[in-house]
Protein backbone atom coordinates (compact mmCIF):
# COMPACT_ATOMS: atom_id res chain seq x y z
CA UNK A 1 0.00 0.00 0.00
CA UNK A 2 1.32 3.45 -0.85
CA UNK A 3 0.94 6.66 1.09
CA UNK A 4 1.98 10.27 0.65
CA UNK A 5 4.01 12.35 3.09
CA UNK A 6 2.14 15.62 3.67
CA UNK A 7 2.80 18.73 5.73
CA UNK A 8 1.00 18.84 9.08
CA UNK A 9 1.82 22.09 10.90
CA UNK A 10 5.62 22.18 11.18
CA UNK A 11 5.84 18.39 10.85
CA UNK A 12 5.30 15.75 8.20
CA UNK A 13 2.56 13.10 8.36
CA UNK A 14 1.39 9.98 6.58
CA UNK A 15 -2.31 9.13 6.80
CA UNK A 16 -3.20 5.57 7.68
CA UNK A 17 -6.21 4.17 5.80
CA UNK A 18 -9.24 3.36 7.95
CA UNK A 19 -9.15 -0.25 6.68
CA UNK A 20 -5.64 -0.61 8.13
CA UNK A 21 -6.70 0.94 11.45
CA UNK A 22 -9.70 -1.40 11.63
CA UNK A 23 -7.66 -4.51 10.74
CA UNK A 24 -5.09 -3.70 13.44
CA UNK A 25 -7.85 -2.81 15.96
CA UNK A 26 -6.35 0.62 16.57
CA UNK A 27 -8.13 3.72 17.86
CA UNK A 28 -7.36 7.41 17.66
CA UNK A 29 -4.96 8.45 20.45
CA UNK A 30 -3.47 4.92 20.71
CA UNK A 31 0.25 4.99 21.51
CA UNK A 32 2.64 3.57 18.91
CA UNK A 33 6.38 3.00 18.78
CA UNK A 34 8.03 4.64 15.76
CA UNK A 35 11.55 3.62 14.83
CA UNK A 36 13.91 3.19 11.92
CA UNK A 37 15.17 -0.30 11.07
CA UNK A 38 17.46 -0.94 8.09
CA UNK A 39 16.31 2.26 6.39
CA UNK A 40 12.57 1.60 6.92
CA UNK A 41 10.08 3.38 9.18
CA UNK A 42 8.40 0.89 11.52
CA UNK A 43 5.18 1.87 13.32
CA UNK A 44 4.20 -0.67 15.97
CA UNK A 45 1.22 -0.47 18.35
CA UNK A 46 2.09 -0.51 22.04
CA UNK A 47 -0.50 -2.68 23.68
CA UNK A 48 -0.74 -2.70 27.44
CA UNK A 49 -1.48 -6.05 28.98
CA UNK A 50 -4.56 -6.40 31.14
CA UNK A 51 -4.23 -8.37 34.36
CA UNK A 52 -6.77 -9.80 36.74
CA UNK A 53 -6.41 -8.72 40.36
CA UNK A 54 -5.98 -12.38 41.32
CA UNK A 55 -2.99 -12.62 38.92
CA UNK A 56 -1.36 -9.57 40.49
CA UNK A 57 -1.98 -10.74 44.04
CA UNK A 58 -0.56 -14.19 43.28
CA UNK A 59 2.81 -12.51 42.68
CA UNK A 60 3.03 -11.23 46.25
CA UNK A 61 5.34 -13.46 48.26
CA UNK A 62 6.99 -13.15 51.67
CA UNK A 63 10.33 -12.30 50.03
CA UNK A 64 8.99 -9.41 47.90
CA UNK A 65 6.43 -7.80 50.21
CA UNK A 66 7.49 -4.50 51.76
CA UNK A 67 6.71 -3.05 55.16
CA UNK A 68 3.81 -0.67 55.64
CA UNK A 69 4.74 2.96 54.96
CA UNK A 70 3.18 5.81 56.95
CA UNK A 71 2.33 8.72 54.66
CA UNK A 72 0.66 10.70 57.44
CA UNK A 73 -3.01 11.48 57.89
CA UNK A 74 -5.43 11.96 55.03
CA UNK A 75 -6.49 15.36 56.39
CA UNK A 76 -5.56 18.33 54.23
KAZIFEN-V988547 format. One record per residue. N is the residue number from 0. RES is the residue in one small letter. PSI is psi as a letter, one per 40 degrees, with the letter a starting at -180 (999 if undefined). OMEGA is omega as a letter, one per 30 degrees, with the letter a starting at -180 (none if undefined). BURIAL is + if it has 16 or more other C-alpha atoms within 10 Angstrom, else -. Layout:
n = [N;N]
res = [RES;RES]
psi = [PSI;PSI]
omega = [OMEGA;OMEGA]
burial = [BURIAL;BURIAL]
This chain:
n = [0;1;2;3;4;5;6;7;8;9;10;11;12;13;14;15;16;17;18;19;20;21;22;23;24;25;26;27;28;29;30;31;32;33;34;35;36;37;38;39;40;41;42;43;44;45;46;47;48;49;50;51;52;53;54;55;56;57;58;59;60;61;62;63;64;65;66;67;68;69;70;71;72;73;74;75]
res = [x;x;x;x;x;x;x;x;x;x;x;x;x;x;x;x;x;x;x;x;x;x;x;x;x;x;x;x;x;x;x;x;x;x;x;x;x;x;x;x;x;x;x;x;x;x;x;x;x;x;x;x;x;x;x;x;x;x;x;x;x;x;x;x;x;x;x;x;x;x;x;x;x;x;x;x]
psi = [h;i;i;h;h;i;h;g;b;e;a;i;i;h;i;h;i;d;d;d;d;d;d;e;f;i;i;i;e;i;h;i;h;h;i;h;h;f;e;i;h;h;h;h;i;h;h;h;i;h;i;i;d;d;d;d;d;e;e;h;i;d;e;e;i;i;i;i;h;h;e;a;i;e;i;999]
omega = [a;l;a;l;a;l;l;a;l;a;l;a;l;l;l;a;a;l;l;l;a;a;a;a;l;l;l;a;l;l;l;l;l;a;l;l;l;l;l;l;l;l;a;l;l;a;l;l;l;a;l;l;a;l;a;a;a;l;l;a;a;a;a;l;a;l;l;a;l;l;a;a;l;l;l;none]
burial = [-;-;-;-;-;-;-;-;-;-;-;-;-;-;-;-;-;-;-;-;-;-;-;-;-;-;-;-;-;-;-;-;-;-;-;-;-;-;-;-;-;-;-;-;-;-;-;-;-;-;-;-;-;-;-;-;-;-;-;-;-;-;-;-;-;-;-;-;-;-;-;-;-;-;-;-]
